[in-house]
């Protein structure tokens, strides 16, 4: 046995705690957030179910942003157009394409906000919205992927449209 102690049970563990967390993340991603609760014989709570949907949505948008950046690097820093983004990103997302481009809650395709510009045309890519979910898909929040590749869950704070939210939060929205 290794020299690691499992933090939750204090017993020797052959893997470092980070590896255990990585395995938990793997099982959560592929077998659902409730796997640990099911093993323990507990039912999932509505809060844990909401968190699972939010995490899946963020993960989908992160993968979409990564595919978007791979496409952009392969195409002389040119962004996909509004007409072809799904077609060109499908090559980068493979078999998971249909799952990744849709919100796990609404089953609607994410919205794309850019249209064939050059990546270097943007002064502040961390504020430029690239992809976003439907308003209200996550109750009082929305998941947004930004041009620099980061993904954020943003509170709506009364905003009824993506335009209102962008203005309220100082985001840049190209439509």
Backbone as JSON Lines, residues from 0, in Angstrom:
{"i":0,"aa":"X","n":[0.83,-1.19,0.0],"ca":[0.0,0.0,0.0],"c":[0.87,1.25,0.0]}
{"i":1,"aa":"X","n":[0.35,2.3,-0.6],"ca":[1.08,3.56,-0.65],"c":[1.05,4.27,0.69]}
{"i":2,"aa":"X","n":[1.73,5.37,0.76],"ca":[1.82,6.12,1.99],"c":[0.76,7.19,2.12]}
{"i":3,"aa":"X","n":[-0.28,7.17,1.3],"ca":[-1.31,8.19,1.35],"c":[-2.41,7.78,2.31]}
{"i":4,"aa":"X","n":[-3.01,8.76,2.96],"ca":[-4.17,8.5,3.79],"c":[-5.38,9.07,3.1]}
{"i":5,"aa":"X","n":[-6.43,8.29,3.04],"ca":[-7.68,8.76,2.46],"c":[-8.29,9.75,3.45]}
{"i":6,"aa":"X","n":[-8.56,10.97,2.99],"ca":[-8.99,12.05,3.88],"c":[-10.29,11.75,4.59]}
{"i":7,"aa":"X","n":[-11.22,11.08,3.94],"ca":[-12.53,10.91,4.56],"c":[-12.59,9.72,5.52]}
{"i":8,"aa":"X","n":[-11.7,8.73,5.36],"ca":[-11.77,7.58,6.27],"c":[-10.5,7.37,7.08]}
{"i":9,"aa":"X","n":[-9.43,8.12,6.78],"ca":[-8.19,8.04,7.54],"c":[-7.44,6.73,7.4]}
{"i":10,"aa":"X","n":[-7.75,5.93,6.4],"ca":[-7.09,4.65,6.17],"c":[-6.06,4.79,5.06]}
{"i":11,"aa":"X","n":[-5.06,3.91,5.03],"ca":[-4.08,3.97,3.94],"c":[-4.77,3.81,2.59]}
{"i":12,"aa":"X","n":[-4.27,4.54,1.63],"ca":[-4.86,4.55,0.31],"c":[-3.72,4.48,-0.72]}
{"i":13,"aa":"X","n":[-3.82,3.62,-1.72],"ca":[-2.73,3.47,-2.69],"c":[-2.61,4.65,-3.65]}
{"i":14,"aa":"X","n":[-3.59,5.54,-3.69],"ca":[-3.56,6.65,-4.63],"c":[-3.57,7.98,-3.89]}
{"i":15,"aa":"X","n":[-2.93,8.99,-4.45],"ca":[-3.02,10.31,-3.83],"c":[-4.46,10.8,-3.9]}
{"i":16,"aa":"X","n":[-4.8,11.69,-3.0],"ca":[-6.17,12.18,-2.9],"c":[-6.61,12.84,-4.21]}
{"i":17,"aa":"X","n":[-5.7,13.51,-4.92],"ca":[-6.05,14.12,-6.2],"c":[-6.49,13.08,-7.22]}
{"i":18,"aa":"X","n":[-5.87,11.91,-7.2],"ca":[-6.26,10.84,-8.12],"c":[-7.66,10.34,-7.77]}
{"i":19,"aa":"X","n":[-7.96,10.27,-6.48],"ca":[-9.31,9.85,-6.07],"c":[-10.33,10.87,-6.54]}
{"i":20,"aa":"X","n":[-10.02,12.15,-6.4],"ca":[-10.93,13.18,-6.89],"c":[-11.1,13.1,-8.39]}
{"i":21,"aa":"X","n":[-10.03,12.79,-9.1],"ca":[-10.12,12.64,-10.56],"c":[-11.03,11.47,-10.92]}
{"i":22,"aa":"X","n":[-10.92,10.37,-10.17],"ca":[-11.8,9.23,-10.43],"c":[-13.26,9.59,-10.13]}
{"i":23,"aa":"X","n":[-13.49,10.33,-9.04],"ca":[-14.86,10.76,-8.72],"c":[-15.41,11.61,-9.85]}
{"i":24,"aa":"X","n":[-14.58,12.53,-10.38],"ca":[-15.0,13.38,-11.47],"c":[-15.33,12.55,-12.71]}
{"i":25,"aa":"X","n":[-14.5,11.54,-13.0],"ca":[-14.74,10.67,-14.14],"c":[-16.08,9.96,-13.99]}
{"i":26,"aa":"X","n":[-16.31,9.34,-12.82],"ca":[-17.56,8.62,-12.62],"c":[-18.76,9.56,-12.62]}
{"i":27,"aa":"X","n":[-18.59,10.76,-12.1],"ca":[-19.67,11.73,-12.11],"c":[-20.01,12.1,-13.54]}
{"i":28,"aa":"X","n":[-18.99,12.32,-14.36],"ca":[-19.21,12.71,-15.75],"c":[-19.9,11.6,-16.54]}
{"i":29,"aa":"X","n":[-19.44,10.35,-16.35],"ca":[-19.93,9.27,-17.2],"c":[-21.08,8.46,-16.6]}
{"i":30,"aa":"X","n":[-21.27,8.53,-15.32],"ca":[-22.33,7.74,-14.71],"c":[-23.35,8.58,-13.96]}
{"i":31,"aa":"X","n":[-23.23,9.87,-14.03],"ca":[-24.2,10.75,-13.4],"c":[-23.76,11.14,-12.0]}
{"i":32,"aa":"X","n":[-24.26,12.29,-11.58],"ca":[-23.85,12.86,-10.3],"c":[-24.34,12.04,-9.11]}
{"i":33,"aa":"X","n":[-25.31,11.19,-9.32],"ca":[-25.92,10.47,-8.2],"c":[-25.24,9.15,-7.87]}
{"i":34,"aa":"X","n":[-24.17,8.8,-8.57],"ca":[-23.56,7.48,-8.37],"c":[-23.11,7.26,-6.94]}
{"i":35,"aa":"X","n":[-22.52,8.25,-6.32],"ca":[-22.03,8.09,-4.95],"c":[-23.21,7.97,-3.98]}
{"i":36,"aa":"X","n":[-24.24,8.77,-4.22],"ca":[-25.41,8.7,-3.37],"c":[-26.12,7.35,-3.52]}
{"i":37,"aa":"X","n":[-26.16,6.82,-4.72],"ca":[-26.8,5.53,-4.94],"c":[-26.03,4.43,-4.24]}
{"i":38,"aa":"X","n":[-24.7,4.5,-4.29],"ca":[-23.88,3.51,-3.58],"c":[-24.16,3.57,-2.08]}
{"i":39,"aa":"X","n":[-24.3,4.78,-1.57],"ca":[-24.54,4.97,-0.15],"c":[-26.0,4.72,0.22]}
{"i":40,"aa":"X","n":[-26.85,4.48,-0.77],"ca":[-28.26,4.2,-0.51],"c":[-29.08,5.45,-0.23]}
{"i":41,"aa":"X","n":[-28.58,6.6,-0.63],"ca":[-29.3,7.85,-0.41],"c":[-29.88,8.33,-1.72]}
{"i":42,"aa":"X","n":[-30.98,9.04,-1.61],"ca":[-31.6,9.62,-2.8],"c":[-30.98,10.99,-3.07]}
{"i":43,"aa":"X","n":[-30.93,11.36,-4.34],"ca":[-30.38,12.68,-4.67],"c":[-31.4,13.75,-4.31]}
{"i":44,"aa":"X","n":[-30.89,14.91,-3.99],"ca":[-31.75,16.04,-3.64],"c":[-31.97,16.89,-4.88]}
{"i":45,"aa":"X","n":[-33.02,17.69,-4.89],"ca":[-33.21,18.6,-6.03],"c":[-32.01,19.53,-6.23]}
{"i":46,"aa":"X","n":[-31.38,19.93,-5.14],"ca":[-30.21,20.81,-5.24],"c":[-29.06,20.1,-5.96]}
{"i":47,"aa":"X","n":[-28.81,18.83,-5.62],"ca":[-27.72,18.1,-6.28],"c":[-28.06,17.85,-7.75]}
{"i":48,"aa":"X","n":[-29.33,17.65,-8.06],"ca":[-29.73,17.46,-9.45],"c":[-29.52,18.74,-10.25]}
{"i":49,"aa":"X","n":[-29.86,19.9,-9.66],"ca":[-29.65,21.19,-10.32],"c":[-28.16,21.42,-10.54]}
{"i":50,"aa":"X","n":[-27.36,21.09,-9.54],"ca":[-25.91,21.26,-9.67],"c":[-25.36,20.37,-10.78]}
{"i":51,"aa":"X","n":[-25.88,19.17,-10.91],"ca":[-25.44,18.24,-11.95],"c":[-25.73,18.83,-13.34]}
{"i":52,"aa":"X","n":[-26.9,19.41,-13.52],"ca":[-27.27,20.02,-14.79],"c":[-26.37,21.22,-15.07]}
{"i":53,"aa":"X","n":[-26.14,22.05,-14.05],"ca":[-25.28,23.22,-14.22],"c":[-23.86,22.81,-14.6]}
{"i":54,"aa":"X","n":[-23.33,21.8,-13.93],"ca":[-21.98,21.32,-14.21],"c":[-21.88,20.76,-15.62]}
{"i":55,"aa":"X","n":[-22.89,20.01,-16.03],"ca":[-22.9,19.45,-17.39],"c":[-22.96,20.56,-18.43]}
{"i":56,"aa":"X","n":[-23.75,21.59,-18.16],"ca":[-23.87,22.72,-19.09],"c":[-22.53,23.45,-19.2]}
{"i":57,"aa":"X","n":[-21.89,23.71,-18.08],"ca":[-20.59,24.37,-18.09],"c":[-19.57,23.51,-18.84]}
{"i":58,"aa":"X","n":[-19.59,22.21,-18.58],"ca":[-18.67,21.3,-19.27],"c":[-18.92,21.3,-20.78]}
{"i":59,"aa":"X","n":[-20.18,21.26,-21.19],"ca":[-20.5,21.31,-22.63],"c":[-19.95,22.58,-23.26]}
{"i":60,"aa":"X","n":[-20.19,23.72,-22.61],"ca":[-19.73,24.99,-23.16],"c":[-18.21,25.07,-23.19]}
{"i":61,"aa":"X","n":[-17.56,24.5,-22.2],"ca":[-16.09,24.5,-22.17],"c":[-15.55,23.67,-23.34]}
{"i":62,"aa":"X","n":[-16.15,22.51,-23.59],"ca":[-15.73,21.68,-24.72],"c":[-16.02,22.37,-26.05]}
{"i":63,"aa":"X","n":[-17.15,23.06,-26.13],"ca":[-17.5,23.81,-27.32],"c":[-16.49,24.94,-27.56]}
{"i":64,"aa":"X","n":[-16.11,25.64,-26.49],"ca":[-15.12,26.72,-26.6],"c":[-13.77,26.17,-27.03]}
{"i":65,"aa":"X","n":[-13.41,25.0,-26.53],"ca":[-12.14,24.39,-26.91],"c":[-12.14,24.01,-28.4]}
{"i":66,"aa":"X","n":[-13.21,23.4,-28.85],"ca":[-13.34,23.05,-30.28],"c":[-13.31,24.32,-31.14]}
{"i":67,"aa":"X","n":[-13.97,25.35,-30.67],"ca":[-14.01,26.65,-31.34],"c":[-12.59,27.2,-31.51]}
{"i":68,"aa":"X","n":[-11.78,27.13,-30.46],"ca":[-10.41,27.64,-30.52],"c":[-9.52,26.76,-31.4]}
{"i":69,"aa":"X","n":[-9.74,25.47,-31.38],"ca":[-8.97,24.58,-32.27],"c":[-9.28,24.92,-33.73]}
{"i":70,"aa":"X","n":[-10.56,25.12,-34.03],"ca":[-10.94,25.5,-35.4],"c":[-10.29,26.83,-35.78]}
{"i":71,"aa":"X","n":[-10.34,27.79,-34.87],"ca":[-9.79,29.12,-35.14],"c":[-8.28,29.04,-35.4]}
{"i":72,"aa":"X","n":[-7.57,28.24,-34.62],"ca":[-6.12,28.09,-34.83],"c":[-5.82,27.42,-36.17]}
{"i":73,"aa":"X","n":[-6.66,26.48,-36.57],"ca":[-6.46,25.78,-37.84],"c":[-6.85,26.62,-39.05]}
{"i":74,"aa":"X","n":[-7.53,27.76,-38.83],"ca":[-8.06,28.56,-39.93],"c":[-7.61,30.02,-39.87]}
{"i":75,"aa":"X","n":[-6.34,30.21,-39.61],"ca":[-5.71,31.55,-39.64],"c":[-6.43,32.56,-38.75]}
{"i":76,"aa":"X","n":[-6.82,32.14,-37.56],"ca":[-7.49,33.0,-36.57],"c":[-8.85,33.52,-37.03]}
{"i":77,"aa":"X","n":[-9.46,32.85,-38.0],"ca":[-10.8,33.23,-38.46],"c":[-11.83,32.43,-37.69]}
{"i":78,"aa":"X","n":[-12.82,33.13,-37.13],"ca":[-13.87,32.49,-36.36],"c":[-14.9,31.86,-37.29]}
{"i":79,"aa":"X","n":[-15.6,30.82,-36.84],"ca":[-16.68,30.27,-37.66],"c":[-17.77,31.32,-37.9]}
{"i":80,"aa":"X","n":[-18.51,31.15,-38.97],"ca":[-19.62,32.08,-39.23],"c":[-20.87,31.59,-38.52]}
{"i":81,"aa":"X","n":[-21.85,32.46,-38.42],"ca":[-23.11,32.09,-37.78],"c":[-23.81,30.98,-38.55]}
{"i":82,"aa":"X","n":[-23.57,30.9,-39.85],"ca":[-24.22,29.88,-40.69],"c":[-23.55,28.52,-40.63]}
{"i":83,"aa":"X","n":[-22.23,28.5,-40.38],"ca":[-21.53,27.21,-40.49],"c":[-20.91,26.7,-39.19]}
{"i":84,"aa":"X","n":[-21.11,27.37,-38.06],"ca":[-20.38,26.99,-36.85],"c":[-20.65,25.54,-36.44]}
{"i":85,"aa":"X","n":[-21.88,25.08,-36.57],"ca":[-22.18,23.7,-36.18],"c":[-21.47,22.7,-37.1]}
{"i":86,"aa":"X","n":[-21.49,22.98,-38.37],"ca":[-20.87,22.09,-39.35],"c":[-19.36,21.99,-39.13]}
{"i":87,"aa":"X","n":[-18.7,23.13,-38.95],"ca":[-17.23,23.1,-38.83],"c":[-16.76,22.57,-37.47]}
{"i":88,"aa":"X","n":[-17.55,22.8,-36.41],"ca":[-17.13,22.32,-35.09],"c":[-17.42,20.83,-34.9]}
{"i":89,"aa":"X","n":[-18.31,20.28,-35.72],"ca":[-18.63,18.86,-35.6],"c":[-17.38,18.0,-35.77]}
{"i":90,"aa":"X","n":[-16.49,18.4,-36.65],"ca":[-15.24,17.68,-36.88],"c":[-14.39,17.61,-35.6]}
{"i":91,"aa":"X","n":[-14.43,18.66,-34.8],"ca":[-13.61,18.73,-33.59],"c":[-14.26,18.07,-32.39]}
{"i":92,"aa":"X","n":[-15.58,17.89,-32.43],"ca":[-16.3,17.33,-31.28],"c":[-16.61,15.85,-31.44]}
{"i":93,"aa":"X","n":[-16.5,15.33,-32.64],"ca":[-16.7,13.91,-32.87],"c":[-18.1,13.42,-32.55]}
{"i":94,"aa":"X","n":[-18.18,12.19,-32.02],"ca":[-19.46,11.54,-31.76],"c":[-20.3,12.25,-30.69]}
{"i":95,"aa":"X","n":[-19.64,13.01,-29.84],"ca":[-20.36,13.7,-28.76],"c":[-20.98,15.01,-29.22]}
{"i":96,"aa":"X","n":[-20.83,15.34,-30.49],"ca":[-21.28,16.63,-31.03],"c":[-22.7,17.0,-30.62]}
{"i":97,"aa":"X","n":[-23.67,16.12,-30.87],"ca":[-25.08,16.43,-30.61],"c":[-25.33,16.7,-29.12]}
{"i":98,"aa":"X","n":[-24.63,16.0,-28.26],"ca":[-24.78,16.2,-26.82],"c":[-24.14,17.5,-26.38]}
{"i":99,"aa":"X","n":[-22.97,17.79,-26.9],"ca":[-22.2,18.95,-26.44],"c":[-22.83,20.27,-26.87]}
{"i":100,"aa":"X","n":[-23.44,20.34,-28.03],"ca":[-23.98,21.62,-28.5],"c":[-25.36,21.94,-27.94]}
{"i":101,"aa":"X","n":[-25.89,21.07,-27.08],"ca":[-27.22,21.32,-26.51],"c":[-27.18,21.41,-24.99]}
{"i":102,"aa":"X","n":[-28.03,22.27,-24.48],"ca":[-28.17,22.42,-23.03],"c":[-28.8,21.15,-22.47]}
{"i":103,"aa":"X","n":[-28.25,20.6,-21.38],"ca":[-28.81,19.38,-20.83],"c":[-30.2,19.57,-20.22]}
{"i":104,"aa":"X","n":[-30.54,20.8,-19.9],"ca":[-31.85,21.05,-19.3],"c":[-32.93,21.3,-20.35]}
{"i":105,"aa":"X","n":[-32.66,22.23,-21.28],"ca":[-33.69,22.6,-22.26],"c":[-33.64,21.76,-23.52]}
{"i":106,"aa":"X","n":[-32.5,21.11,-23.76],"ca":[-32.25,20.34,-24.99],"c":[-32.19,21.23,-26.23]}
{"i":107,"aa":"X","n":[-32.08,22.55,-26.03],"ca":[-31.93,23.48,-27.14],"c":[-30.46,23.67,-27.46]}
{"i":108,"aa":"X","n":[-30.16,23.96,-28.72],"ca":[-28.79,24.22,-29.15],"c":[-28.35,25.56,-28.56]}
{"i":109,"aa":"X","n":[-27.09,25.62,-28.11],"ca":[-26.55,26.88,-27.59],"c":[-26.55,27.94,-28.69]}
{"i":110,"aa":"X","n":[-26.63,29.19,-28.27],"ca":[-26.61,30.32,-29.21],"c":[-25.16,30.73,-29.48]}
{"i":111,"aa":"X","n":[-24.86,31.04,-30.73],"ca":[-23.52,31.47,-31.14],"c":[-23.61,32.93,-31.56]}
{"i":112,"aa":"X","n":[-22.67,33.75,-31.12],"ca":[-22.79,35.2,-31.3],"c":[-21.8,35.84,-32.26]}
{"i":113,"aa":"X","n":[-20.9,35.08,-32.84],"ca":[-19.85,35.68,-33.66],"c":[-20.04,35.28,-35.11]}
{"i":114,"aa":"X","n":[-19.36,35.99,-36.03],"ca":[-19.66,35.72,-37.43],"c":[-18.46,35.93,-38.34]}
{"i":115,"aa":"X","n":[-17.5,35.02,-38.27],"ca":[-16.4,35.02,-39.21],"c":[-15.34,36.1,-39.02]}
{"i":116,"aa":"X","n":[-15.36,36.81,-37.89],"ca":[-14.33,37.82,-37.65],"c":[-12.98,37.13,-37.39]}
{"i":117,"aa":"X","n":[-11.94,37.92,-37.31],"ca":[-10.62,37.44,-36.93],"c":[-10.51,37.54,-35.41]}
{"i":118,"aa":"X","n":[-9.88,36.57,-34.8],"ca":[-9.73,36.54,-33.34],"c":[-9.02,37.79,-32.83]}
{"i":119,"aa":"X","n":[-8.01,38.25,-33.55],"ca":[-7.24,39.41,-33.1],"c":[-8.0,40.74,-33.25]}
{"i":120,"aa":"X","n":[-9.2,40.71,-33.84],"ca":[-10.01,41.93,-33.98],"c":[-10.63,42.35,-32.65]}
{"i":121,"aa":"X","n":[-10.61,41.49,-31.66],"ca":[-11.27,41.78,-30.39],"c":[-10.26,42.26,-29.35]}
{"i":122,"aa":"X","n":[-10.56,43.38,-28.73],"ca":[-9.67,43.98,-27.74],"c":[-9.71,43.27,-26.39]}
{"i":123,"aa":"X","n":[-10.88,42.82,-25.98],"ca":[-11.04,42.24,-24.65],"c":[-11.82,40.92,-24.76]}
{"i":124,"aa":"X","n":[-11.17,39.84,-25.21],"ca":[-11.88,38.58,-25.45],"c":[-12.52,37.97,-24.2]}
{"i":125,"aa":"X","n":[-12.05,38.33,-23.02],"ca":[-12.64,37.77,-21.8],"c":[-14.01,38.37,-21.5]}
{"i":126,"aa":"X","n":[-14.41,39.4,-22.23],"ca":[-15.73,40.03,-22.05],"c":[-16.66,39.76,-23.23]}
{"i":127,"aa":"X","n":[-16.13,39.14,-24.3],"ca":[-16.92,38.9,-25.52],"c":[-17.64,37.56,-25.4]}
{"i":128,"aa":"X","n":[-18.96,37.59,-25.52],"ca":[-19.77,36.37,-25.45],"c":[-19.64,35.61,-26.77]}
{"i":129,"aa":"X","n":[-19.26,34.34,-26.67],"ca":[-19.17,33.49,-27.87],"c":[-20.4,32.59,-27.98]}
{"i":130,"aa":"X","n":[-20.72,31.88,-26.88],"ca":[-21.88,30.98,-26.84],"c":[-22.65,31.25,-25.55]}
{"i":131,"aa":"X","n":[-23.95,31.06,-25.6],"ca":[-24.73,31.19,-24.38],"c":[-25.95,30.29,-24.44]}
{"i":132,"aa":"X","n":[-26.5,30.04,-23.27],"ca":[-27.66,29.2,-23.1],"c":[-28.93,30.05,-23.19]}
{"i":133,"aa":"X","n":[-30.08,29.43,-23.19],"ca":[-31.34,30.17,-23.17],"c":[-31.48,30.93,-21.86]}
{"i":134,"aa":"X","n":[-32.03,32.12,-21.94],"ca":[-32.33,32.89,-20.73],"c":[-33.32,32.08,-19.9]}
{"i":135,"aa":"X","n":[-33.02,31.93,-18.63],"ca":[-33.91,31.21,-17.72],"c":[-33.74,29.7,-17.72]}
{"i":136,"aa":"X","n":[-32.81,29.18,-18.51],"ca":[-32.6,27.73,-18.56],"c":[-32.15,27.19,-17.2]}
{"i":137,"aa":"X","n":[-31.46,28.01,-16.45],"ca":[-30.95,27.6,-15.14],"c":[-31.54,28.5,-14.07]}
{"i":138,"aa":"X","n":[-32.87,28.63,-14.1],"ca":[-33.63,29.46,-13.16],"c":[-33.19,30.91,-13.26]}
{"i":139,"aa":"X","n":[-32.45,31.4,-12.28],"ca":[-32.07,32.81,-12.26],"c":[-30.65,33.03,-12.79]}
{"i":140,"aa":"X","n":[-30.14,32.08,-13.56],"ca":[-28.77,32.17,-14.08],"c":[-28.72,31.76,-15.54]}
{"i":141,"aa":"X","n":[-27.58,32.03,-16.15],"ca":[-27.34,31.63,-17.53],"c":[-25.87,31.2,-17.65]}
{"i":142,"aa":"X","n":[-25.61,30.21,-18.46],"ca":[-24.24,29.76,-18.72],"c":[-23.74,30.44,-19.99]}
{"i":143,"aa":"X","n":[-22.53,31.0,-19.9],"ca":[-21.95,31.74,-21.02],"c":[-20.51,31.28,-21.24]}
{"i":144,"aa":"X","n":[-20.15,31.04,-22.51],"ca":[-18.76,30.79,-22.9],"c":[-18.26,32.06,-23.57]}
{"i":145,"aa":"X","n":[-17.1,32.51,-23.14],"ca":[-16.54,33.76,-23.66],"c":[-15.46,33.46,-24.7]}
{"i":146,"aa":"X","n":[-15.11,34.48,-25.47],"ca":[-14.18,34.33,-26.57],"c":[-12.8,33.83,-26.13]}
{"i":147,"aa":"X","n":[-12.39,34.14,-24.91],"ca":[-11.08,33.66,-24.43],"c":[-11.13,32.2,-23.99]}
{"i":148,"aa":"X","n":[-12.33,31.58,-23.99],"ca":[-12.47,30.16,-23.67],"c":[-12.99,29.88,-22.28]}
{"i":149,"aa":"X","n":[-13.09,30.89,-21.4],"ca":[-13.61,30.61,-20.07],"c":[-15.13,30.57,-20.1]}
{"i":150,"aa":"X","n":[-15.69,29.82,-19.17],"ca":[-17.15,29.66,-19.06],"c":[-17.57,30.14,-17.69]}
{"i":151,"aa":"X","n":[-18.72,30.78,-17.64],"ca":[-19.18,31.37,-16.4],"c":[-20.69,31.18,-16.27]}
{"i":152,"aa":"X","n":[-21.14,30.93,-15.04],"ca":[-22.57,30.96,-14.75],"c":[-22.85,32.34,-14.19]}
{"i":153,"aa":"X","n":[-23.72,33.09,-14.86],"ca":[-23.98,34.48,-14.52],"c":[-25.41,34.63,-14.02]}
{"i":154,"aa":"X","n":[-25.59,35.28,-12.88],"ca":[-26.93,35.59,-12.36],"c":[-27.6,36.59,-13.29]}
{"i":155,"aa":"X","n":[-28.89,36.41,-13.53],"ca":[-29.62,37.3,-14.43],"c":[-29.92,38.66,-13.8]}
{"i":156,"aa":"X","n":[-30.1,38.69,-12.51],"ca":[-30.39,39.95,-11.81],"c":[-31.48,40.77,-12.51]}
{"i":157,"aa":"X","n":[-32.54,40.11,-12.9],"ca":[-33.68,40.78,-13.51],"c":[-33.61,40.93,-15.01]}
{"i":158,"aa":"X","n":[-32.5,40.63,-15.63],"ca":[-32.39,40.76,-17.1],"c":[-33.32,39.75,-17.76]}
{"i":159,"aa":"X","n":[-34.01,40.2,-18.79],"ca":[-34.95,39.34,-19.51],"c":[-34.41,38.85,-20.85]}
{"i":160,"aa":"X","n":[-33.35,39.49,-21.34],"ca":[-32.74,39.11,-22.62],"c":[-31.23,39.08,-22.47]}
{"i":161,"aa":"X","n":[-30.56,38.45,-23.41],"ca":[-29.1,38.42,-23.39],"c":[-28.54,39.83,-23.6]}
{"i":162,"aa":"X","n":[-29.23,40.65,-24.37],"ca":[-28.8,42.03,-24.59],"c":[-28.82,42.82,-23.29]}
{"i":163,"aa":"X","n":[-29.91,42.67,-22.51],"ca":[-30.0,43.36,-21.21],"c":[-28.89,42.88,-20.28]}
{"i":164,"aa":"X","n":[-28.66,41.58,-20.25],"ca":[-27.63,41.03,-19.37],"c":[-26.24,41.53,-19.78]}
{"i":165,"aa":"X","n":[-25.97,41.55,-21.08],"ca":[-24.67,42.02,-21.57],"c":[-24.44,43.48,-21.17]}
{"i":166,"aa":"X","n":[-25.46,44.29,-21.33],"ca":[-25.34,45.7,-20.97],"c":[-25.14,45.85,-19.46]}
{"i":167,"aa":"X","n":[-25.9,45.11,-18.69],"ca":[-25.85,45.16,-17.23],"c":[-24.49,44.73,-16.69]}
{"i":168,"aa":"X","n":[-23.88,43.69,-17.3],"ca":[-22.62,43.11,-16.8],"c":[-21.39,43.64,-17.51]}
{"i":169,"aa":"X","n":[-21.57,44.45,-18.55],"ca":[-20.44,44.97,-19.3],"c":[-19.82,43.97,-20.26]}
{"i":170,"aa":"X","n":[-20.62,42.99,-20.69],"ca":[-20.15,42.02,-21.66],"c":[-20.31,42.6,-23.06]}
{"i":171,"aa":"X","n":[-19.56,42.05,-24.0],"ca":[-19.65,42.49,-25.4],"c":[-20.42,41.42,-26.16]}
{"i":172,"aa":"X","n":[-21.49,41.82,-26.81],"ca":[-22.35,40.9,-27.54],"c":[-22.38,41.32,-29.0]}
{"i":173,"aa":"X","n":[-21.91,40.45,-29.88],"ca":[-21.93,40.68,-31.32],"c":[-23.13,39.93,-31.87]}
{"i":174,"aa":"X","n":[-24.03,40.61,-32.51],"ca":[-25.18,39.91,-33.09],"c":[-25.39,40.35,-34.51]}
